[in-house]
Amino acid sequence: MTPRKKWAPDWKTSQQPTRENSEDAFWAEFEDASGKSVQVRITAQDLKEFGQAPPELERKGHHTEQVLRAILETYVEKHGKAVPNIDAQDLGYDITILKRKFAEDC
């Protein structure tokens, strides 16, 4: 499963997806060309609703990173800029739309 769409292509991954120890959630950090860093977070439950990746891709964190990139791109499109910390729930109803769009693009 390789996504057809490149999510947030102008952002470099500065911290690979990491599972939070204290909560059932994942986060990653991305950096734009100007050096601005943004952490993007999603709960494991919301992540499941984006679909399952083949085990070989998920072991590498590829699927999780693509979901977090999709959240970043959607947030920036909606708000015009990124803030230092973005949670998937910050998208509100748009997360439901993004889940469908993500599934279509993968």
PDB file as gemmi writes it, atoms N, CA and C in Angstrom:
CRYST1    1.000    1.000    1.000  90.00  90.00  90.00 P 1                      
ATOM      1  N   MET A   1       0.839  -1.182   0.000  1.00  0.00           N  
ATOM      2  CA  MET A   1       0.000   0.000   0.000  1.00  0.00           C  
ATOM      3  C   MET A   1       0.877   1.235   0.000  1.00  0.00           C  
ATOM      4  N   THR A   2       1.050   1.832  -1.118  1.00  0.00           N  
ATOM      5  CA  THR A   2       1.769   3.092  -1.220  1.00  0.00           C  
ATOM      6  C   THR A   2       0.752   4.160  -1.559  1.00  0.00           C  
ATOM      7  N   PRO A   3       0.706   5.234  -0.779  1.00  0.00           N  
ATOM      8  CA  PRO A   3      -0.280   6.269  -1.062  1.00  0.00           C  
ATOM      9  C   PRO A   3      -0.053   6.904  -2.423  1.00  0.00           C  
ATOM     10  N   ARG A   4      -1.143   7.226  -3.082  1.00  0.00           N  
ATOM     11  CA  ARG A   4      -1.042   7.924  -4.363  1.00  0.00           C  
ATOM     12  C   ARG A   4      -0.737   9.391  -4.135  1.00  0.00           C  
ATOM     13  N   LYS A   5      -1.173   9.927  -3.010  1.00  0.00           N  
ATOM     14  CA  LYS A   5      -0.985  11.346  -2.703  1.00  0.00           C  
ATOM     15  C   LYS A   5       0.193  11.501  -1.756  1.00  0.00           C  
ATOM     16  N   LYS A   6       1.008  12.503  -1.986  1.00  0.00           N  
ATOM     17  CA  LYS A   6       2.091  12.854  -1.065  1.00  0.00           C  
ATOM     18  C   LYS A   6       1.532  13.918  -0.124  1.00  0.00           C  
ATOM     19  N   TRP A   7       1.314  13.558   1.121  1.00  0.00           N  
ATOM     20  CA  TRP A   7       0.750  14.479   2.099  1.00  0.00           C  
ATOM     21  C   TRP A   7       1.829  15.404   2.640  1.00  0.00           C  
ATOM     22  N   ALA A   8       1.507  16.693   2.783  1.00  0.00           N  
ATOM     23  CA  ALA A   8       2.409  17.707   3.341  1.00  0.00           C  
ATOM     24  C   ALA A   8       3.818  17.567   2.755  1.00  0.00           C  
ATOM     25  N   PRO A   9       3.938  17.649   1.432  1.00  0.00           N  
ATOM     26  CA  PRO A   9       5.234  17.391   0.788  1.00  0.00           C  
ATOM     27  C   PRO A   9       6.321  18.416   1.119  1.00  0.00           C  
ATOM     28  N   ASP A  10       5.942  19.590   1.567  1.00  0.00           N  
ATOM     29  CA  ASP A  10       6.934  20.623   1.871  1.00  0.00           C  
ATOM     30  C   ASP A  10       7.477  20.528   3.295  1.00  0.00           C  
ATOM     31  N   TRP A  11       7.036  19.524   4.041  1.00  0.00           N  
ATOM     32  CA  TRP A  11       7.470  19.359   5.427  1.00  0.00           C  
ATOM     33  C   TRP A  11       8.403  18.157   5.538  1.00  0.00           C  
ATOM     34  N   LYS A  12       9.515  18.345   6.233  1.00  0.00           N  
ATOM     35  CA  LYS A  12      10.496  17.285   6.471  1.00  0.00           C  
ATOM     36  C   LYS A  12      10.183  16.634   7.823  1.00  0.00           C  
ATOM     37  N   THR A  13      10.299  15.334   7.905  1.00  0.00           N  
ATOM     38  CA  THR A  13      10.099  14.633   9.173  1.00  0.00           C  
ATOM     39  C   THR A  13      11.339  14.830  10.029  1.00  0.00           C  
ATOM     40  N   SER A  14      11.175  15.490  11.179  1.00  0.00           N  
ATOM     41  CA  SER A  14      12.316  15.695  12.067  1.00  0.00           C  
ATOM     42  C   SER A  14      12.285  14.733  13.257  1.00  0.00           C  
ATOM     43  N   GLN A  15      11.134  14.109  13.516  1.00  0.00           N  
ATOM     44  CA  GLN A  15      11.010  13.078  14.551  1.00  0.00           C  
ATOM     45  C   GLN A  15      10.004  12.058  14.047  1.00  0.00           C  
ATOM     46  N   GLN A  16      10.467  10.837  13.848  1.00  0.00           N  
ATOM     47  CA  GLN A  16       9.608   9.764  13.357  1.00  0.00           C  
ATOM     48  C   GLN A  16       8.427   9.537  14.311  1.00  0.00           C  
ATOM     49  N   PRO A  17       7.338   8.945  13.824  1.00  0.00           N  
ATOM     50  CA  PRO A  17       6.200   8.659  14.698  1.00  0.00           C  
ATOM     51  C   PRO A  17       6.633   7.863  15.924  1.00  0.00           C  
ATOM     52  N   THR A  18       6.149   8.323  17.060  1.00  0.00           N  
ATOM     53  CA  THR A  18       6.510   7.739  18.342  1.00  0.00           C  
ATOM     54  C   THR A  18       5.241   7.508  19.147  1.00  0.00           C  
ATOM     55  N   ARG A  19       5.181   6.370  19.820  1.00  0.00           N  
ATOM     56  CA  ARG A  19       4.033   6.089  20.681  1.00  0.00           C  
ATOM     57  C   ARG A  19       4.250   6.761  22.025  1.00  0.00           C  
ATOM     58  N   GLU A  20       3.220   7.460  22.506  1.00  0.00           N  
ATOM     59  CA  GLU A  20       3.302   8.084  23.830  1.00  0.00           C  
ATOM     60  C   GLU A  20       3.206   6.991  24.884  1.00  0.00           C  
ATOM     61  N   ASN A  21       4.056   7.041  25.856  1.00  0.00           N  
ATOM     62  CA  ASN A  21       4.037   6.040  26.922  1.00  0.00           C  
ATOM     63  C   ASN A  21       2.844   6.193  27.840  1.00  0.00           C  
ATOM     64  N   SER A  22       2.463   7.410  28.127  1.00  0.00           N  
ATOM     65  CA  SER A  22       1.414   7.648  29.117  1.00  0.00           C  
ATOM     66  C   SER A  22       0.000   7.524  28.551  1.00  0.00           C  
ATOM     67  N   GLU A  23      -0.141   7.638  27.233  1.00  0.00           N  
ATOM     68  CA  GLU A  23      -1.470   7.586  26.631  1.00  0.00           C  
ATOM     69  C   GLU A  23      -1.434   6.692  25.400  1.00  0.00           C  
ATOM     70  N   ASP A  24      -2.592   6.282  24.973  1.00  0.00           N  
ATOM     71  CA  ASP A  24      -2.683   5.468  23.765  1.00  0.00           C  
ATOM     72  C   ASP A  24      -2.747   6.404  22.568  1.00  0.00           C  
ATOM     73  N   ALA A  25      -1.588   6.968  22.217  1.00  0.00           N  
ATOM     74  CA  ALA A  25      -1.529   7.964  21.145  1.00  0.00           C  
ATOM     75  C   ALA A  25      -0.155   7.929  20.483  1.00  0.00           C  
ATOM     76  N   PHE A  26      -0.084   8.575  19.315  1.00  0.00           N  
ATOM     77  CA  PHE A  26       1.150   8.671  18.558  1.00  0.00           C  
ATOM     78  C   PHE A  26       1.389  10.125  18.184  1.00  0.00           C  
ATOM     79  N   TRP A  27       2.647  10.494  18.009  1.00  0.00           N  
ATOM     80  CA  TRP A  27       2.982  11.836  17.558  1.00  0.00           C  
ATOM     81  C   TRP A  27       4.242  11.771  16.696  1.00  0.00           C  
ATOM     82  N   ALA A  28       4.415  12.796  15.892  1.00  0.00           N  
ATOM     83  CA  ALA A  28       5.626  12.964  15.093  1.00  0.00           C  
ATOM     84  C   ALA A  28       5.874  14.461  14.977  1.00  0.00           C  
ATOM     85  N   GLU A  29       7.091  14.811  14.629  1.00  0.00           N  
ATOM     86  CA  GLU A  29       7.435  16.218  14.475  1.00  0.00           C  
ATOM     87  C   GLU A  29       7.879  16.461  13.044  1.00  0.00           C  
ATOM     88  N   PHE A  30       7.415  17.577  12.494  1.00  0.00           N  
ATOM     89  CA  PHE A  30       7.736  17.958  11.123  1.00  0.00           C  
ATOM     90  C   PHE A  30       8.304  19.369  11.124  1.00  0.00           C  
ATOM     91  N   GLU A  31       9.108  19.663  10.107  1.00  0.00           N  
ATOM     92  CA  GLU A  31       9.766  20.962   9.999  1.00  0.00           C  
ATOM     93  C   GLU A  31       9.585  21.489   8.578  1.00  0.00           C  
ATOM     94  N   ASP A  32       9.228  22.769   8.476  1.00  0.00           N  
ATOM     95  CA  ASP A  32       9.098  23.359   7.135  1.00  0.00           C  
ATOM     96  C   ASP A  32      10.435  23.937   6.682  1.00  0.00           C  
ATOM     97  N   ALA A  33      10.459  24.508   5.491  1.00  0.00           N  
ATOM     98  CA  ALA A  33      11.703  25.024   4.914  1.00  0.00           C  
ATOM     99  C   ALA A  33      12.330  26.135   5.758  1.00  0.00           C  
ATOM    100  N   SER A  34      11.513  26.865   6.504  1.00  0.00           N  
ATOM    101  CA  SER A  34      12.035  27.951   7.328  1.00  0.00           C  
ATOM    102  C   SER A  34      12.574  27.459   8.669  1.00  0.00           C  
ATOM    103  N   GLY A  35      12.413  26.156   8.946  1.00  0.00           N  
ATOM    104  CA  GLY A  35      12.891  25.600  10.214  1.00  0.00           C  
ATOM    105  C   GLY A  35      11.832  25.554  11.298  1.00  0.00           C  
ATOM    106  N   LYS A  36      10.616  25.965  10.973  1.00  0.00           N  
ATOM    107  CA  LYS A  36       9.521  25.940  11.952  1.00  0.00           C  
ATOM    108  C   LYS A  36       9.108  24.493  12.218  1.00  0.00           C  
ATOM    109  N   SER A  37       9.062  24.102  13.509  1.00  0.00           N  
ATOM    110  CA  SER A  37       8.706  22.739  13.893  1.00  0.00           C  
ATOM    111  C   SER A  37       7.262  22.663  14.370  1.00  0.00           C  
ATOM    112  N   VAL A  38       6.636  21.544  14.031  1.00  0.00           N  
ATOM    113  CA  VAL A  38       5.251  21.288  14.426  1.00  0.00           C  
ATOM    114  C   VAL A  38       5.151  19.837  14.875  1.00  0.00           C  
ATOM    115  N   GLN A  39       4.567  19.623  16.049  1.00  0.00           N  
ATOM    116  CA  GLN A  39       4.279  18.268  16.503  1.00  0.00           C  
ATOM    117  C   GLN A  39       2.812  17.973  16.198  1.00  0.00           C  
ATOM    118  N   VAL A  40       2.578  16.805  15.602  1.00  0.00           N  
ATOM    119  CA  VAL A  40       1.223  16.387  15.258  1.00  0.00           C  
ATOM    120  C   VAL A  40       0.928  15.107  16.019  1.00  0.00           C  
ATOM    121  N   ARG A  41      -0.264  15.043  16.632  1.00  0.00           N  
ATOM    122  CA  ARG A  41      -0.626  13.940  17.522  1.00  0.00           C  
ATOM    123  C   ARG A  41      -1.965  13.342  17.116  1.00  0.00           C  
ATOM    124  N   ILE A  42      -2.112  12.021  17.333  1.00  0.00           N  
ATOM    125  CA  ILE A  42      -3.376  11.338  17.076  1.00  0.00           C  
ATOM    126  C   ILE A  42      -3.533  10.207  18.086  1.00  0.00           C  
ATOM    127  N   THR A  43      -4.759   9.978  18.532  1.00  0.00           N  
ATOM    128  CA  THR A  43      -5.005   8.847  19.422  1.00  0.00           C  
ATOM    129  C   THR A  43      -4.979   7.563  18.608  1.00  0.00           C  
ATOM    130  N   ALA A  44      -4.704   6.471  19.267  1.00  0.00           N  
ATOM    131  CA  ALA A  44      -4.670   5.169  18.584  1.00  0.00           C  
ATOM    132  C   ALA A  44      -6.043   4.846  17.992  1.00  0.00           C  
ATOM    133  N   GLN A  45      -7.109   5.208  18.680  1.00  0.00           N  
ATOM    134  CA  GLN A  45      -8.455   4.941  18.171  1.00  0.00           C  
ATOM    135  C   GLN A  45      -8.702   5.696  16.865  1.00  0.00           C  
ATOM    136  N   ASP A  46      -8.366   6.981  16.831  1.00  0.00           N  
ATOM    137  CA  ASP A  46      -8.533   7.740  15.589  1.00  0.00           C  
ATOM    138  C   ASP A  46      -7.642   7.162  14.484  1.00  0.00           C  
ATOM    139  N   LEU A  47      -6.437   6.756  14.835  1.00  0.00           N  
ATOM    140  CA  LEU A  47      -5.518   6.188  13.850  1.00  0.00           C  
ATOM    141  C   LEU A  47      -6.113   4.927  13.217  1.00  0.00           C  
ATOM    142  N   LYS A  48      -6.738   4.080  14.028  1.00  0.00           N  
ATOM    143  CA  LYS A  48      -7.366   2.860  13.511  1.00  0.00           C  
ATOM    144  C   LYS A  48      -8.406   3.186  12.448  1.00  0.00           C  
ATOM    145  N   GLU A  49      -9.101   4.291  12.626  1.00  0.00           N  
ATOM    146  CA  GLU A  49     -10.172   4.663  11.707  1.00  0.00           C  
ATOM    147  C   GLU A  49      -9.650   5.155  10.356  1.00  0.00           C  
ATOM    148  N   PHE A  50      -8.337   5.309  10.228  1.00  0.00           N  
ATOM    149  CA  PHE A  50      -7.731   5.647   8.949  1.00  0.00           C  
ATOM    150  C   PHE A  50      -7.404   4.393   8.149  1.00  0.00           C  
ATOM    151  N   GLY A  51      -7.676   3.227   8.719  1.00  0.00           N  
ATOM    152  CA  GLY A  51      -7.437   1.964   8.029  1.00  0.00           C  
ATOM    153  C   GLY A  51      -6.145   1.313   8.469  1.00  0.00           C  
ATOM    154  N   GLN A  52      -5.974   0.092   8.030  1.00  0.00           N  
ATOM    155  CA  GLN A  52      -4.803  -0.701   8.391  1.00  0.00           C  
ATOM    156  C   GLN A  52      -3.784  -0.702   7.261  1.00  0.00           C  
ATOM    157  N   ALA A  53      -2.552  -0.592   7.636  1.00  0.00           N  
ATOM    158  CA  ALA A  53      -1.463  -0.696   6.657  1.00  0.00           C  
ATOM    159  C   ALA A  53      -0.935  -2.128   6.681  1.00  0.00           C  
ATOM    160  N   PRO A  54      -0.345  -2.584   5.594  1.00  0.00           N  
ATOM    161  CA  PRO A  54       0.319  -3.884   5.630  1.00  0.00           C  
ATOM    162  C   PRO A  54       1.382  -3.876   6.731  1.00  0.00           C  
ATOM    163  N   PRO A  55       1.564  -5.002   7.409  1.00  0.00           N  
ATOM    164  CA  PRO A  55       2.502  -5.044   8.552  1.00  0.00           C  
ATOM    165  C   PRO A  55       3.897  -4.505   8.245  1.00  0.00           C  
ATOM    166  N   GLU A  56       4.414  -4.768   7.042  1.00  0.00           N  
ATOM    167  CA  GLU A  56       5.779  -4.305   6.736  1.00  0.00           C  
ATOM    168  C   GLU A  56       5.858  -2.783   6.686  1.00  0.00           C  
ATOM    169  N   LEU A  57       4.781  -2.127   6.277  1.00  0.00           N  
ATOM    170  CA  LEU A  57       4.789  -0.657   6.263  1.00  0.00           C  
ATOM    171  C   LEU A  57       4.581  -0.094   7.660  1.00  0.00           C  
ATOM    172  N   GLU A  58       3.727  -0.733   8.434  1.00  0.00           N  
ATOM    173  CA  GLU A  58       3.466  -0.198   9.769  1.00  0.00           C  
ATOM    174  C   GLU A  58       4.655  -0.401  10.691  1.00  0.00           C  
ATOM    175  N   ARG A  59       5.398  -1.477  10.511  1.00  0.00           N  
ATOM    176  CA  ARG A  59       6.604  -1.666  11.329  1.00  0.00           C  
ATOM    177  C   ARG A  59       7.564  -0.506  11.129  1.00  0.00           C  
ATOM    178  N   LYS A  60       7.601   0.018   9.944  1.00  0.00           N  
ATOM    179  CA  LYS A  60       8.464   1.159   9.636  1.00  0.00           C  
ATOM    180  C   LYS A  60       7.809   2.479  10.033  1.00  0.00           C  
ATOM    181  N   GLY A  61       6.548   2.448  10.452  1.00  0.00           N  
ATOM    182  CA  GLY A  61       5.848   3.670  10.847  1.00  0.00           C  
ATOM    183  C   GLY A  61       5.346   4.487   9.665  1.00  0.00           C  
ATOM    184  N   HIS A  62       5.433   3.919   8.460  1.00  0.00           N  
ATOM    185  CA  HIS A  62       5.050   4.663   7.261  1.00  0.00           C  
ATOM    186  C   HIS A  62       3.576   5.095   7.282  1.00  0.00           C  
ATOM    187  N   HIS A  63       2.694   4.176   7.589  1.00  0.00           N  
ATOM    188  CA  HIS A  63       1.264   4.494   7.597  1.00  0.00           C  
ATOM    189  C   HIS A  63       0.954   5.583   8.618  1.00  0.00           C  
ATOM    190  N   THR A  64       1.482   5.428   9.820  1.00  0.00           N  
ATOM    191  CA  THR A  64       1.239   6.413  10.874  1.00  0.00           C  
ATOM    192  C   THR A  64       1.776   7.778  10.456  1.00  0.00           C  
ATOM    193  N   GLU A  65       2.955   7.802   9.869  1.00  0.00           N  
ATOM    194  CA  GLU A  65       3.518   9.082   9.419  1.00  0.00           C  
ATOM    195  C   GLU A  65       2.631   9.721   8.348  1.00  0.00           C  
ATOM    196  N   GLN A  66       2.129   8.924   7.413  1.00  0.00           N  
ATOM    197  CA  GLN A  66       1.269   9.473   6.364  1.00  0.00           C  
ATOM    198  C   GLN A  66      -0.023  10.039   6.944  1.00  0.00           C  
ATOM    199  N   VAL A  67      -0.591   9.374   7.936  1.00  0.00           N  
ATOM    200  CA  VAL A  67      -1.800   9.889   8.596  1.00  0.00           C  
ATOM    201  C   VAL A  67      -1.481  11.227   9.273  1.00  0.00           C  
ATOM    202  N   LEU A  68      -0.371  11.289   9.987  1.00  0.00           N  
ATOM    203  CA  LEU A  68       0.003  12.533  10.668  1.00  0.00           C  
ATOM    204  C   LEU A  68       0.286  13.646   9.661  1.00  0.00           C  
ATOM    205  N   ARG A  69       0.884  13.310   8.534  1.00  0.00           N  
ATOM    206  CA  ARG A  69       1.117  14.301   7.470  1.00  0.00           C  
ATOM    207  C   ARG A  69      -0.213  14.795   6.893  1.00  0.00           C  
ATOM    208  N   ALA A  70      -1.168  13.889   6.725  1.00  0.00           N  
ATOM    209  CA  ALA A  70      -2.486  14.276   6.212  1.00  0.00           C  
ATOM    210  C   ALA A  70      -3.174  15.241   7.178  1.00  0.00           C  
ATOM    211  N   ILE A  71      -3.025  14.993   8.471  1.00  0.00           N  
ATOM    212  CA  ILE A  71      -3.606  15.887   9.483  1.00  0.00           C  
ATOM    213  C   ILE A  71      -2.928  17.255   9.406  1.00  0.00           C  
ATOM    214  N   LEU A  72      -1.611  17.263   9.308  1.00  0.00           N  
ATOM    215  CA  LEU A  72      -0.864  18.515   9.201  1.00  0.00           C  
ATOM    216  C   LEU A  72      -1.320  19.311   7.982  1.00  0.00           C  
ATOM    217  N   GLU A  73      -1.368  18.664   6.827  1.00  0.00           N  
ATOM    218  CA  GLU A  73      -1.761  19.353   5.606  1.00  0.00           C  
ATOM    219  C   GLU A  73      -3.182  19.906   5.701  1.00  0.00           C  
ATOM    220  N   THR A  74      -4.093  19.113   6.231  1.00  0.00           N  
ATOM    221  CA  THR A  74      -5.483  19.551   6.362  1.00  0.00           C  
ATOM    222  C   THR A  74      -5.599  20.726   7.323  1.00  0.00           C  
ATOM    223  N   TYR A  75      -4.869  20.661   8.439  1.00  0.00           N  
ATOM    224  CA  TYR A  75      -4.899  21.753   9.416  1.00  0.00           C  
ATOM    225  C   TYR A  75      -4.404  23.054   8.785  1.00  0.00           C  
ATOM    226  N   VAL A  76      -3.272  22.983   8.068  1.00  0.00           N  
ATOM    227  CA  VAL A  76      -2.698  24.180   7.450  1.00  0.00           C  
ATOM    228  C   VAL A  76      -3.644  24.736   6.381  1.00  0.00           C  
ATOM    229  N   GLU A  77      -4.256  23.855   5.599  1.00  0.00           N  
ATOM    230  CA  GLU A  77      -5.220  24.319   4.594  1.00  0.00           C  
ATOM    231  C   GLU A  77      -6.401  25.025   5.242  1.00  0.00           C  
ATOM    232  N   LYS A  78      -6.866  24.515   6.369  1.00  0.00           N  
ATOM    233  CA  LYS A  78      -8.032  25.078   7.057  1.00  0.00           C  
ATOM    234  C   LYS A  78      -7.699  26.389   7.774  1.00  0.00           C  
ATOM    235  N   HIS A  79      -6.544  26.445   8.428  1.00  0.00           N  
ATOM    236  CA  HIS A  79      -6.207  27.588   9.283  1.00  0.00           C  
ATOM    237  C   HIS A  79      -5.192  28.549   8.669  1.00  0.00           C  
ATOM    238  N   GLY A  80      -4.593  28.162   7.555  1.00  0.00           N  
ATOM    239  CA  GLY A  80      -3.647  29.042   6.885  1.00  0.00           C  
ATOM    240  C   GLY A  80      -2.239  29.005   7.435  1.00  0.00           C  
ATOM    241  N   LYS A  81      -2.038  28.383   8.585  1.00  0.00           N  
ATOM    242  CA  LYS A  81      -0.694  28.258   9.159  1.00  0.00           C  
ATOM    243  C   LYS A  81      -0.699  27.131  10.185  1.00  0.00           C  
ATOM    244  N   ALA A  82       0.480  26.662  10.500  1.00  0.00           N  
ATOM    245  CA  ALA A  82       0.627  25.613  11.502  1.00  0.00           C  
ATOM    246  C   ALA A  82       0.938  26.251  12.858  1.00  0.00           C  
ATOM    247  N   VAL A  83       0.503  25.593  13.896  1.00  0.00           N  
ATOM    248  CA  VAL A  83       0.841  25.989  15.267  1.00  0.00           C  
ATOM    249  C   VAL A  83       1.827  24.946  15.804  1.00  0.00           C  
ATOM    250  N   PRO A  84       2.518  25.214  16.907  1.00  0.00           N  
ATOM    251  CA  PRO A  84       3.537  24.273  17.388  1.00  0.00           C  
ATOM    252  C   PRO A  84       3.016  22.863  17.695  1.00  0.00           C  
ATOM    253  N   ASN A  85       1.757  22.748  18.136  1.00  0.00           N  
ATOM    254  CA  ASN A  85       1.189  21.448  18.475  1.00  0.00           C  
ATOM    255  C   ASN A  85      -0.185  21.318  17.848  1.00  0.00           C  
ATOM    256  N   ILE A  86      -0.355  20.271  17.053  1.00  0.00           N  
ATOM    257  CA  ILE A  86      -1.638  20.012  16.395  1.00  0.00           C  
ATOM    258  C   ILE A  86      -2.104  18.634  16.834  1.00  0.00           C  
ATOM    259  N   ASP A  87      -3.320  18.558  17.299  1.00  0.00           N  
ATOM    260  CA  ASP A  87      -3.948  17.291  17.642  1.00  0.00           C  
ATOM    261  C   ASP A  87      -4.973  16.984  16.559  1.00  0.00           C  
ATOM    262  N   ALA A  88      -5.118  15.724  16.212  1.00  0.00           N  
ATOM    263  CA  ALA A  88      -6.089  15.336  15.182  1.00  0.00           C  
ATOM    264  C   ALA A  88      -7.467  15.893  15.489  1.00  0.00           C  
ATOM    265  N   GLN A  89      -7.818  15.964  16.748  1.00  0.00           N  
ATOM    266  CA  GLN A  89      -9.142  16.466  17.129  1.00  0.00           C  
ATOM    267  C   GLN A  89      -9.301  17.961  16.861  1.00  0.00           C  
ATOM    268  N   ASP A  90      -8.187  18.672  16.640  1.00  0.00           N  
ATOM    269  CA  ASP A  90      -8.263  20.095  16.293  1.00  0.00           C  
ATOM    270  C   ASP A  90      -8.955  20.301  14.951  1.00  0.00           C  
ATOM    271  N   LEU A  91      -9.037  19.232  14.144  1.00  0.00           N  
ATOM    272  CA  LEU A  91      -9.699  19.334  12.841  1.00  0.00           C  
ATOM    273  C   LEU A  91     -11.221  19.334  12.958  1.00  0.00           C  
ATOM    274  N   GLY A  92     -11.733  18.953  14.122  1.00  0.00           N  
ATOM    275  CA  GLY A  92     -13.184  18.913  14.297  1.00  0.00           C  
ATOM    276  C   GLY A  92     -13.817  17.942  13.320  1.00  0.00           C  
ATOM    277  N   TYR A  93     -14.895  18.372  12.680  1.00  0.00           N  
ATOM    278  CA  TYR A  93     -15.607  17.512  11.734  1.00  0.00           C  
ATOM    279  C   TYR A  93     -14.736  17.147  10.535  1.00  0.00           C  
ATOM    280  N   ASP A  94     -13.776  17.986  10.214  1.00  0.00           N  
ATOM    281  CA  ASP A  94     -12.911  17.725   9.056  1.00  0.00           C  
ATOM    282  C   ASP A  94     -12.145  16.408   9.172  1.00  0.00           C  
ATOM    283  N   ILE A  95     -11.970  15.897  10.395  1.00  0.00           N  
ATOM    284  CA  ILE A  95     -11.252  14.631  10.535  1.00  0.00           C  
ATOM    285  C   ILE A  95     -12.055  13.483   9.911  1.00  0.00           C  
ATOM    286  N   THR A  96     -13.371  13.561   9.998  1.00  0.00           N  
ATOM    287  CA  THR A  96     -14.223  12.541   9.381  1.00  0.00           C  
ATOM    288  C   THR A  96     -14.060  12.561   7.869  1.00  0.00           C  
ATOM    289  N   ILE A  97     -14.047  13.743   7.304  1.00  0.00           N  
ATOM    290  CA  ILE A  97     -13.858  13.901   5.857  1.00  0.00           C  
ATOM    291  C   ILE A  97     -12.465  13.415   5.468  1.00  0.00           C  
ATOM    292  N   LEU A  98     -11.461  13.759   6.272  1.00  0.00           N  
ATOM    293  CA  LEU A  98     -10.081  13.364   5.976  1.00  0.00           C  
ATOM    294  C   LEU A  98      -9.929  11.847   5.996  1.00  0.00           C  
ATOM    295  N   LYS A  99     -10.588  11.166   6.904  1.00  0.00           N  
ATOM    296  CA  LYS A  99     -10.494   9.701   6.966  1.00  0.00           C  
ATOM    297  C   LYS A  99     -10.977   9.081   5.663  1.00  0.00           C  
ATOM    298  N   ARG A 100     -12.074   9.588   5.123  1.00  0.00           N  
ATOM    299  CA  ARG A 100     -12.586   9.090   3.840  1.00  0.00           C  
ATOM    300  C   ARG A 100     -11.614   9.407   2.708  1.00  0.00           C  
ATOM    301  N   LYS A 101     -11.134  10.639   2.684  1.00  0.00           N  
ATOM    302  CA  LYS A 101     -10.215  11.074   1.626  1.00  0.00           C  
ATOM    303  C   LYS A 101      -8.918  10.272   1.684  1.00  0.00           C  
ATOM    304  N   PHE A 102      -8.420  10.038   2.870  1.00  0.00           N  
ATOM    305  CA  PHE A 102      -7.189   9.268   3.058  1.00  0.00           C  
ATOM    306  C   PHE A 102      -7.365   7.851   2.513  1.00  0.00           C  
ATOM    307  N   ALA A 103      -8.491   7.232   2.836  1.00  0.00           N  
ATOM    308  CA  ALA A 103      -8.764   5.866   2.369  1.00  0.00           C  
ATOM    309  C   ALA A 103      -8.825   5.813   0.844  1.00  0.00           C  
ATOM    310  N   GLU A 104      -9.379   6.842   0.226  1.00  0.00           N  
ATOM    311  CA  GLU A 104      -9.459   6.892  -1.237  1.00  0.00           C  
ATOM    312  C   GLU A 104      -8.080   7.053  -1.871  1.00  0.00           C  
ATOM    313  N   ASP A 105      -7.195   7.775  -1.201  1.00  0.00           N  
ATOM    314  CA  ASP A 105      -5.871   8.071  -1.747  1.00  0.00           C  
ATOM    315  C   ASP A 105      -4.849   6.975  -1.479  1.00  0.00           C  
ATOM    316  N   CYS A 106      -5.220   5.992  -0.685  1.00  0.00           N  
ATOM    317  CA  CYS A 106      -4.265   4.908  -0.360  1.00  0.00           C  
ATOM    318  C   CYS A 106      -4.621   3.635  -1.059  1.00  0.00           C  
TER     319      CYS A 106                                                      
END                                                                             
